[in-house]
């Protein structure tokens, strides 16, 4: 905990805390193991991972903002349906945008763009944060979670693309006698890599708590 | 239209193209609910039922209403509403007419709304242009494949309690991912039996 309370720096303001919570303490992947599906399926290429990260961040920011704005109007019993409708609207925007400006990426991601709707992070943030807080803070919280999630996607994609294809963003980085680890491009490699990442990050987080 | 034999599709979606271990979908419940064998079976059965039912409902909605109306752009919205409505309806029916089922089956239903595989089956069905019979077989096969995977996972995890010396950071989700990786390897053994376009 902070010892120098006199210096009220930017680090202790509320909005900063909300923003960074999603990136580290409340990280959607490490602490709550949410949003794994699209993470594993999409990260075999870096460009897909970046597109997915930007898409998810966009959706978390705007869905949190709108859920928060309507939080006094949404009746408790049908709130899930309301979240879903709001989220789906923004996912459609992302899908159309990708189809219009980046058709190859849209082709490669296939149904996984649509599956952002069922990404638990979006639902989770709406239910855990946006429904109880003001729109500004909720959008910030969405941004933090989105950035934390994108960071993780990029981290996984870099390893999987370099080892699996020997390239980054299509540029060859590995030496020519490098044998591609095909396993990294398919499902088992994704599972193993995430397992190892979880192991490393949880060990570090435990150390930091003590 | 896609011309794959429905029976081939059924086998393919259970084994060679298992949705959990090849397409990596439906992971959240796969990790969280696989702690107990009985719970996993309950979840599996609910998923088979809901996925097949929603696929049967969304197929006519998409091909007979949305496509003639040129409204494919809102298909995600319609799909998700149909899924949520179906689950809600099913919950009410069970509560009203089959109270004994409520405790074993009903508690999983709200969770299924956010299960990716329900939506994924709808999206794949549209993307690959399956006809109605194919959709029925495909959705049943896919959900059975997912249930098979979660039941196997739960059985392994129950035995895992006996292993004492898993590293601290790896416990819980970490080791689940590693086991899932090994299972994915095992399921790769089926690959090559059938190729699906």
Boltz contact constraints between the chains, C-beta under 6 A:
constraints:
  - contact:
      token1: [A, 33]
      token2: [B, 31]
      max_distance: 6.0
  - contact:
      token1: [A, 33]
      token2: [B, 173]
      max_distance: 6.0
  - contact:
      token1: [A, 36]
      token2: [B, 27]
      max_distance: 6.0
  - contact:
      token1: [A, 37]
      token2: [B, 24]
      max_distance: 6.0
  - contact:
      token1: [A, 37]
      token2: [B, 25]
      max_distance: 6.0
  - contact:
      token1: [A, 37]
      token2: [B, 27]
      max_distance: 6.0
  - contact:
      token1: [A, 37]
      token2: [B, 116]
      max_distance: 6.0
  - contact:
      token1: [A, 40]
      token2: [B, 24]
      max_distance: 6.0
  - contact:
      token1: [A, 41]
      token2: [B, 24]
      max_distance: 6.0
  - contact:
      token1: [A, 81]
      token2: [B, 84]
      max_distance: 6.0
  - contact:
      token1: [A, 84]
      token2: [B, 80]
      max_distance: 6.0
  - contact:
      token1: [A, 84]
      token2: [B, 84]
      max_distance: 6.0
  - contact:
      token1: [A, 88]
      token2: [B, 76]
      max_distance: 6.0
  - contact:
      token1: [A, 88]
      token2: [B, 77]
      max_distance: 6.0
  - contact:
      token1: [A, 88]
      token2: [B, 80]
      max_distance: 6.0
  - contact:
      token1: [A, 91]
      token2: [B, 76]
      max_distance: 6.0
  - contact:
      token1: [A, 92]
      token2: [B, 76]
      max_distance: 6.0
  - contact:
      token1: [A, 111]
      token2: [B, 123]
      max_distance: 6.0
  - contact:
      token1: [A, 111]
      token2: [B, 124]
      max_distance: 6.0
  - contact:
      token1: [A, 111]
      token2: [B, 127]
      max_distance: 6.0
  - contact:
      token1: [A, 114]
      token2: [B, 76]
      max_distance: 6.0
  - contact:
      token1: [A, 114]
      token2: [B, 123]
      max_distance: 6.0
  - contact:
      token1: [A, 115]
      token2: [B, 116]
      max_distance: 6.0
  - contact:
      token1: [A, 117]
      token2: [B, 80]
      max_distance: 6.0
  - contact:
      token1: [A, 118]
      token2: [B, 114]
      max_distance: 6.0
  - contact:
      token1: [A, 118]
      token2: [B, 116]
      max_distance: 6.0
  - contact:
      token1: [A, 118]
      token2: [B, 119]
      max_distance: 6.0
  - contact:
      token1: [A, 120]
      token2: [B, 28]
      max_distance: 6.0
  - contact:
      token1: [A, 123]
      token2: [B, 114]
      max_distance: 6.0
  - contact:
      token1: [A, 187]
      token2: [B, 21]
      max_distance: 6.0
  - contact:
      token1: [A, 187]
      token2: [B, 22]
      max_distance: 6.0
  - contact:
      token1: [A, 187]
      token2: [B, 24]
      max_distance: 6.0
  - contact:
      token1: [A, 187]
      token2: [B, 184]
      max_distance: 6.0
  - contact:
      token1: [A, 188]
      token2: [B, 181]
      max_distance: 6.0
  - contact:
      token1: [A, 188]
      token2: [B, 184]
      max_distance: 6.0
  - contact:
      token1: [A, 188]
      token2: [B, 185]
      max_distance: 6.0
  - contact:
      token1: [A, 191]
      token2: [B, 177]
      max_distance: 6.0
  - contact:
      token1: [A, 191]
      token2: [B, 180]
      max_distance: 6.0
  - contact:
      token1: [A, 191]
      token2: [B, 181]
      max_distance: 6.0
  - contact:
      token1: [A, 191]
      token2: [B, 184]
      max_distance: 6.0
  - contact:
      token1: [A, 192]
      token2: [B, 181]
      max_distance: 6.0
  - contact:
      token1: [A, 194]
      token2: [B, 177]
      max_distance: 6.0
  - contact:
      token1: [A, 195]
      token2: [B, 174]
      max_distance: 6.0
  - contact:
      token1: [A, 195]
      token2: [B, 177]
      max_distance: 6.0
  - contact:
      token1: [A, 195]
      token2: [B, 178]
      max_distance: 6.0
  - contact:
      token1: [A, 198]
      token2: [B, 173]
      max_distance: 6.0
  - contact:
      token1: [A, 198]
      token2: [B, 174]
      max_distance: 6.0
  - contact:
      token1: [A, 199]
      token2: [B, 169]
      max_distance: 6.0
  - contact:
      token1: [A, 199]
      token2: [B, 170]
      max_distance: 6.0
  - contact:
      token1: [A, 199]
      token2: [B, 174]
      max_distance: 6.0
  - contact:
      token1: [A, 202]
      token2: [B, 169]
      max_distance: 6.0
  - contact:
      token1: [A, 203]
      token2: [B, 169]
      max_distance: 6.0
